Amino acid sequence: MRLHNRKYLKTKRQDLRNHATPAESFLWKYLRKSQLKGRKFRRQHSIENYIVDFYCPSEKLVIELDGAVHEYEKQAEKDERREERLNELGIQVLRFENQFVFDNLQLVLNCISDAFKD
């Protein structure tokens, strides 16, 4: 079975791209077109049944931006299971709170680029 971008998730991925959160749109301006150390990122990319905010295939790196909903216990448990599964697949996950992206953009970009394997 296909691991990335399963067809049945295509409409959901497109909807998420078309209705990005302000933090996702803001960060995307700095990740798109291989601006960060020449790495290509995809947004709203699916891996198995999970749709991640940003994915860098060459680095096997996921970037997740979390809003207030991720503070709830049930959502935090789902996030943890999801991250464990992605790690099992050899994919590293970095999480940032939405407000942190706005307040500390350069730090976020540095954290992302520090995760690169170069």
C-alpha positions as CSV (number, residue, x, y, z in Angstrom):
1,M,0.0,0.0,0.0
2,R,1.1,3.5,-0.8
3,L,2.8,5.4,2.1
4,H,2.6,9.0,0.8
5,N,-0.3,11.0,-0.5
6,R,-2.9,8.3,-0.6
7,K,-5.6,9.2,-3.1
8,Y,-8.5,9.0,-0.7
9,L,-7.0,11.9,1.3
10,K,-6.4,14.2,-1.8
11,T,-9.6,16.3,-1.2
12,K,-8.9,16.7,2.5
13,R,-5.3,17.7,1.7
14,Q,-6.5,20.3,-0.8
15,D,-9.0,21.7,1.6
16,L,-6.4,22.1,4.3
17,R,-4.1,23.8,1.9
18,N,-6.9,26.2,0.8
19,H,-7.8,27.0,4.4
20,A,-4.4,27.2,6.0
21,T,-4.1,28.7,9.5
22,P,-2.5,32.1,9.6
23,A,0.6,30.5,11.2
24,E,0.9,27.9,8.4
25,S,0.6,30.6,5.8
26,F,3.2,32.8,7.5
27,L,5.7,29.9,7.8
28,W,5.1,28.7,4.3
29,K,6.4,32.0,2.9
30,Y,9.8,31.0,4.3
31,L,9.7,27.3,3.5
32,R,8.3,27.4,-0.1
33,K,10.5,27.4,-3.2
34,S,13.4,25.7,-1.4
35,Q,14.3,28.9,0.4
36,L,15.5,27.2,3.6
37,K,19.0,25.8,2.7
38,G,17.7,24.6,-0.6
39,R,15.3,22.0,0.9
40,K,12.0,21.4,-0.7
41,F,9.0,21.3,1.6
42,R,5.5,20.1,0.8
43,R,2.5,21.4,2.7
44,Q,-0.4,19.3,3.9
45,H,1.3,16.1,2.8
46,S,-0.1,12.8,3.9
47,I,2.0,9.9,5.3
48,E,-0.1,6.8,5.8
49,N,-3.4,8.1,7.2
50,Y,-1.8,11.3,8.7
51,I,-1.8,14.7,7.0
52,V,1.1,16.7,8.2
53,D,1.5,20.5,8.0
54,F,4.9,20.5,6.2
55,Y,7.1,17.7,5.0
56,C,10.7,17.8,3.7
57,P,11.2,14.5,1.8
58,S,15.0,14.7,1.5
59,E,15.3,15.1,5.3
60,K,12.4,12.9,6.3
61,L,11.3,15.8,8.5
62,V,7.8,16.9,9.5
63,I,7.0,20.3,10.8
64,E,3.7,20.6,12.8
65,L,2.2,23.8,14.0
66,D,-0.1,23.5,17.0
67,G,-3.0,25.7,17.9
68,A,-5.1,25.7,21.1
69,V,-6.9,22.5,20.2
70,H,-3.6,20.6,20.8
71,E,-3.6,21.5,24.5
72,Y,-6.6,19.2,25.2
73,E,-5.6,15.9,26.6
74,K,-7.3,13.7,24.0
75,Q,-5.7,15.7,21.1
76,A,-2.3,15.6,22.9
77,E,-2.6,11.7,23.1
78,K,-3.5,11.5,19.4
79,D,-0.5,13.8,18.6
80,E,1.8,11.5,20.6
81,R,0.6,8.3,18.9
82,R,0.9,10.0,15.5
83,E,4.5,11.2,16.3
84,E,5.5,7.7,17.5
85,R,4.2,6.2,14.3
86,L,6.0,8.8,12.1
87,N,9.2,8.1,14.1
88,E,8.8,4.4,13.5
89,L,8.8,5.2,9.8
90,G,12.1,7.1,10.3
91,I,10.5,10.5,10.1
92,Q,11.5,13.2,12.6
93,V,8.8,15.6,13.9
94,L,9.3,19.1,15.1
95,R,6.4,20.9,16.8
96,F,5.9,24.6,17.3
97,E,3.0,26.5,18.8
98,N,1.3,28.9,16.3
99,Q,2.1,32.0,18.3
100,F,5.7,30.9,18.8
101,V,6.1,31.0,15.0
102,F,4.9,34.6,14.8
103,D,7.0,35.7,17.8
104,N,10.2,33.8,17.1
105,L,10.3,33.1,13.3
106,Q,14.2,33.2,13.1
107,L,14.5,30.7,16.0
108,V,11.9,28.4,14.3
109,L,13.8,28.5,11.0
110,N,17.1,27.9,12.8
111,C,15.5,24.9,14.7
112,I,14.3,23.5,11.4
113,S,17.6,23.9,9.6
114,D,19.5,22.5,12.6
115,A,17.5,19.3,12.1
116,F,18.9,18.9,8.6
117,K,21.4,16.1,8.2
118,D,24.0,18.0,6.2
